[in-house]
């Protein structure tokens, strides 16, 4: 699954990854960001995710763009064994696109176009 982060240059974009636990056992995952631009993505609520039996939860992923080029990373959710129960390892592709640029400041200048 690909999660797309679209916004302005230097803006932060937040996405939620919705996870469900259909089993009757608690699942615990370690979330890890890997890849070329992993440093531009973050997990504001921490890297440990616990999903109670028959429940669901969201993982928050935040991206702040620093460059015009698209950023790429992978979100890995690696299951911790709880009472001998392991969940499947989950992977999500993270991609960004800068749609517009907001000026940091606007300066007005007057100058002659040319001089003889």
MIKOLFI-594510 format. One line per 3 residues: their letters; for each residue x, y, z of N, C-alpha, C. Coordinates in nm, 4 decimals. Last residue first. Layout:
a	X/Y/Z/X/Y/Z/X/Y/Z  ...
END
This chain:
xxx	2.2456/5.4941/-1.8656/2.3292/5.5273/-1.9826/2.4753/5.5323/-1.9436  2.1020/5.2144/-1.6976/2.1622/5.3475/-1.6905/2.2455/5.3698/-1.8133  1.7912/5.0435/-1.6420/1.9229/5.0563/-1.7036/1.9748/5.1957/-1.6801
xxx	1.5849/5.0339/-1.4639/1.6058/4.9172/-1.5473/1.7442/4.9210/-1.6128  1.6317/5.1421/-1.1264/1.6223/5.1722/-1.2699/1.6507/5.0460/-1.3515  1.4278/5.0067/-0.8677/1.5596/5.0213/-0.9277/1.5411/5.0609/-1.0733
xxx	1.2801/4.9093/-0.5715/1.2738/4.9991/-0.6865/1.4151/5.0181/-0.7367  1.1277/4.6224/-0.4221/1.2487/4.6987/-0.4538/1.2198/4.7899/-0.5718  0.9806/4.4389/-0.1696/0.9569/4.5318/-0.2796/1.0822/4.6157/-0.2982
xxx	0.9653/4.0975/-0.0810/1.0383/4.2234/-0.0709/1.0059/4.3090/-0.1921  0.8097/3.8527/0.1055/0.8019/3.9289/-0.0195/0.8701/4.0627/0.0055  0.8891/3.5226/0.2272/0.8759/3.6665/0.2470/0.8671/3.7321/0.1102
xxx	0.8516/3.2645/0.1533/0.8867/3.2889/0.2932/0.8683/3.4365/0.3267  0.5836/3.1603/-0.0576/0.7017/3.2452/-0.0338/0.7252/3.2659/0.1156  0.5071/2.8224/-0.1087/0.4643/2.9458/-0.0437/0.5891/3.0319/-0.0208
xxx	0.4618/2.6177/-0.3789/0.5631/2.6797/-0.2937/0.5055/2.8091/-0.2389  0.2954/2.3023/-0.4379/0.3150/2.4459/-0.4552/0.4174/2.4967/-0.3540  0.3277/2.0255/-0.4194/0.2321/2.0801/-0.5163/0.2485/2.2301/-0.5387
xxx	0.5483/1.7744/-0.3783/0.5320/1.9164/-0.3481/0.4445/1.9759/-0.4576  0.4838/1.4558/-0.2613/0.4841/1.5410/-0.3798/0.4604/1.6841/-0.3352  0.6040/1.1401/-0.1319/0.5599/1.2787/-0.1194/0.5609/1.3479/-0.2548
xxx	0.5327/0.8175/0.0023/0.5809/0.9029/-0.1073/0.5254/1.0428/-0.0896  0.5845/0.5103/0.1518/0.5538/0.6509/0.1785/0.6139/0.7351/0.0669  0.4492/0.1891/0.1662/0.5362/0.2789/0.0906/0.4904/0.4221/0.1163
xxx	0.4381/-0.0310/0.4315/0.3668/0.0752/0.3625/0.4705/0.1635/0.2937  0.4089/-0.3600/0.5571/0.4917/-0.2566/0.4942/0.4020/-0.1579/0.4204  0.4004/-0.5815/0.8362/0.3284/-0.4948/0.7433/0.4230/-0.3906/0.6867
xxx	0.4171/-0.9136/0.9388/0.4918/-0.7908/0.9171/0.4205/-0.7100/0.8095  0.1447/-1.0506/1.1276/0.2202/-1.0426/1.0024/0.2975/-0.9113/0.9987  0.1936/-1.1288/1.4773/0.1180/-1.0725/1.3658/0.2064/-1.0700/1.2420
xxx	0.2226/-1.4084/1.6877/0.2908/-1.3094/1.6045/0.1946/-1.2592/1.4983  0.1956/-1.5433/2.0031/0.1185/-1.4960/1.8875/0.1978/-1.3875/1.8163  0.3236/-1.6082/2.2381/0.3412/-1.6988/2.1246/0.2649/-1.6580/2.0001
xxx	0.2644/-1.3892/2.3982/0.2071/-1.5195/2.4308/0.2153/-1.6178/2.3153  0.3558/-1.1969/2.1465/0.2825/-1.1831/2.2724/0.2155/-1.3167/2.2991  0.6254/-1.0786/1.9584/0.5529/-1.1976/2.0020/0.4884/-1.1724/2.1381
xxx	0.5798/-0.7955/1.7567/0.6454/-0.8545/1.8740/0.5612/-0.9744/1.9155  0.5993/-0.7258/1.4086/0.5244/-0.7776/1.5223/0.6175/-0.8275/1.6323  0.6739/-0.4312/1.2499/0.7262/-0.5639/1.2822/0.6636/-0.6098/1.4128
xxx	0.6097/-0.2319/0.9966/0.5488/-0.2689/1.1248/0.5854/-0.4131/1.1522  0.7733/0.0192/0.8210/0.7692/-0.1238/0.8533/0.7047/-0.1413/0.9898  0.7450/0.2458/0.5725/0.7035/0.2240/0.7104/0.6909/0.0740/0.7299
xxx	0.9862/0.3868/0.3641/0.9009/0.2708/0.3897/0.8718/0.2667/0.5398  1.0120/0.6693/0.1385/1.0544/0.5907/0.2549/0.9578/0.4730/0.2676  1.0866/0.9538/-0.0583/1.0412/0.8155/-0.0498/1.0966/0.7500/0.0757
xxx	0.9972/1.2687/-0.2052/1.0640/1.1922/-0.0997/1.0028/1.0522/-0.0955  1.0491/1.4497/-0.5085/0.9668/1.3596/-0.4267/1.0514/1.2848/-0.3235  1.2105/1.7735/-0.4870/1.2018/1.6373/-0.5413/1.1146/1.5509/-0.4513
xxx	1.2239/1.9997/-0.3322/1.1193/1.9921/-0.4346/1.1027/1.8507/-0.4885  1.2726/1.9449/0.0243/1.3203/1.9588/-0.1123/1.2031/1.9521/-0.2091  1.1463/1.9094/0.2604/1.2627/1.9976/0.2612/1.3117/2.0282/0.1211
xxx	0.8359/1.8429/0.4177/0.9165/1.8475/0.2952/1.0298/1.9489/0.3096  0.7544/1.6297/0.6674/0.7870/1.7696/0.6427/0.8813/1.7750/0.5230  0.5065/1.4075/0.7780/0.6110/1.4344/0.6792/0.6295/1.5850/0.6668
xxx	0.3958/1.1640/1.0126/0.4092/1.3051/0.9748/0.5261/1.3210/0.8782  0.1589/0.9286/1.0966/0.2855/0.9487/1.0266/0.2884/1.0938/0.9796  -0.0027/0.7495/1.3463/0.0142/0.8819/1.2869/0.1533/0.8892/1.2249
xxx	-0.2067/0.4709/1.3342/-0.0687/0.5163/1.3496/-0.0605/0.6507/1.2794  -0.5023/0.3698/1.5035/-0.4379/0.4458/1.3962/-0.2936/0.4760/1.4336  -0.6830/0.0620/1.5615/-0.6100/0.1808/1.6042/-0.5520/0.2496/1.4819
xxx	-0.9276/-0.1769/1.6821/-0.8523/-0.1101/1.5770/-0.7834/0.0130/1.6335  -1.0071/-0.5104/1.8034/-1.0119/-0.3635/1.8059/-0.9317/-0.3084/1.6889  -0.9803/-0.7780/1.8624/-1.1039/-0.7340/1.7950/-1.1191/-0.5823/1.7925
xxx	-0.7457/-0.7098/2.1212/-0.8224/-0.8075/2.0433/-0.9522/-0.7472/1.9882  -0.5555/-0.4012/2.0719/-0.6289/-0.4967/2.1554/-0.7077/-0.5935/2.0670  -0.2500/-0.3174/1.9608/-0.3878/-0.3300/1.9135/-0.4555/-0.4393/1.9955
xxx	0.0095/-0.0899/1.9974/-0.0613/-0.2018/2.0587/-0.2057/-0.2010/2.0099  0.3147/0.0162/1.8758/0.1705/0.0175/1.8496/0.1094/-0.1078/1.9114  0.5882/0.2269/1.9126/0.5248/0.1031/1.9570/0.3736/0.1165/1.9414
xxx	0.6933/0.4736/1.8454/0.7139/0.3642/1.7512/0.6556/0.2306/1.7974  0.5089/0.7879/1.8782/0.6004/0.6822/1.9185/0.6000/0.5650/1.8229  0.3533/0.9826/1.7724/0.3001/0.9131/1.8905/0.3869/0.7960/1.9324
xxx	0.4927/1.0747/1.5431/0.4780/1.1610/1.6601/0.4280/1.0910/1.7866  0.7115/0.9583/1.3474/0.5983/0.8928/1.4149/0.5749/0.9680/1.5457  0.8178/1.1115/1.0365/0.8281/1.0843/1.1806/0.6995/1.0179/1.2299
xxx	1.0331/1.1816/0.7588/0.9085/1.1280/0.8123/0.9269/1.1030/0.9617  1.2855/1.2497/0.6932/1.1834/1.3524/0.6708/1.0459/1.3087/0.7212  1.4382/1.0237/0.7258/1.4544/1.1301/0.8246/1.3499/1.2400/0.8094
xxx	1.3899/0.8679/0.4988/1.3230/0.8313/0.6245/1.3326/0.9428/0.7288  1.4713/0.8773/0.2348/1.4247/1.0009/0.2981/1.3542/0.9760/0.4316  1.5601/0.6090/0.1787/1.6392/0.7266/0.1417/1.5999/0.8518/0.2204
xxx	1.4676/0.3918/0.4571/1.4734/0.4366/0.3185/1.5486/0.5672/0.3038  1.2293/0.3442/0.7248/1.3557/0.3165/0.6569/1.3498/0.3736/0.5152  1.0826/0.3475/1.0360/1.0887/0.4190/0.9089/1.2258/0.3948/0.8475
xxx	0.8974/0.1154/1.2247/1.0299/0.1627/1.1852/1.0180/0.2322/1.0500  0.7144/0.0052/1.5004/0.7101/0.0796/1.3744/0.8484/0.1378/1.3470  0.6357/-0.2954/1.6422/0.7375/-0.1908/1.6415/0.7324/-0.1255/1.5049
xxx	0.3204/-0.4061/1.7729/0.4112/-0.3832/1.6606/0.5147/-0.2772/1.6960  0.1187/-0.6483/1.9175/0.2088/-0.5359/1.9435/0.3067/-0.5272/1.8272  -0.2087/-0.7661/1.9717/-0.0946/-0.7566/1.8811/-0.0138/-0.6323/1.9165
xxx	-0.3966/-0.9891/2.1746/-0.3376/-0.8567/2.1573/-0.2191/-0.8640/2.0623  -0.6318/-1.2177/2.0253/-0.5111/-1.1905/2.1051/-0.4622/-1.0483/2.0767  -0.8234/-1.2811/1.8466/-0.8669/-1.2730/1.9866/-0.7478/-1.2495/2.0806
xxx	-0.8019/-1.0800/1.5404/-0.7790/-1.1980/1.6240/-0.8290/-1.1750/1.7675  -0.8201/-0.8518/1.3903/-0.9365/-0.9413/1.3894/-0.9219/-1.0605/1.4850  -0.7256/-0.5418/1.4278/-0.6827/-0.6700/1.4830/-0.8048/-0.7628/1.4886
xxx	-0.6386/-0.2874/1.1955/-0.7400/-0.3664/1.2659/-0.6783/-0.4963/1.3154  -0.5243/0.0439/1.1378/-0.4919/-0.0975/1.1578/-0.6036/-0.1656/1.2361  -0.4646/0.3164/0.9317/-0.5672/0.2474/1.0105/-0.5347/0.0986/1.0164
xxx	-0.2578/0.5804/0.9460/-0.2632/0.4442/0.8935/-0.3559/0.3665/0.9862  -0.2891/0.9205/0.8658/-0.3172/0.8137/0.9602/-0.3201/0.6809/0.8866  -0.0681/1.1999/0.8119/-0.1568/1.0937/0.7624/-0.1765/0.9907/0.8731
xxx	0.0207/1.5361/0.7761/-0.0019/1.4254/0.8680/-0.1008/1.3275/0.8047  0.2723/1.7512/0.6664/0.1502/1.6791/0.6281/0.1389/1.5573/0.7191  0.4178/2.0696/0.6853/0.4042/1.9362/0.7449/0.2699/1.8779/0.7048
xxx	0.6038/2.2508/0.4354/0.4841/2.2289/0.5160/0.4863/2.0874/0.5738  0.8144/2.2819/0.2611/0.8398/2.3106/0.4029/0.7161/2.2947/0.4914  0.5930/2.3184/-0.0096/0.7322/2.3053/0.0333/0.7457/2.3555/0.1768
xxx	0.2630/2.1808/0.0425/0.3547/2.2880/0.0048/0.4955/2.2577/0.0553  0.1620/1.8416/-0.0411/0.1490/1.9713/0.0247/0.2494/2.0708/-0.0287  0.0973/1.5031/0.0166/0.0973/1.6119/-0.0811/0.0789/1.7434/-0.0078
xxx	0.1821/1.1833/0.0532/0.1855/1.3075/0.1299/0.2002/1.4218/0.0298  0.0376/0.8653/0.0220/0.0905/0.9842/-0.0449/0.0745/1.1072/0.0438  0.1134/0.5357/0.0675/0.0540/0.6510/0.1349/0.1196/0.7743/0.0762
xx	0.0492/0.2244/-0.0795/0.1244/0.3497/-0.0858/0.0449/0.4600/-0.0170  0.0838/-0.1175/0.0000/0.0000/0.0000/0.0000/0.0882/0.1236/0.0000
END
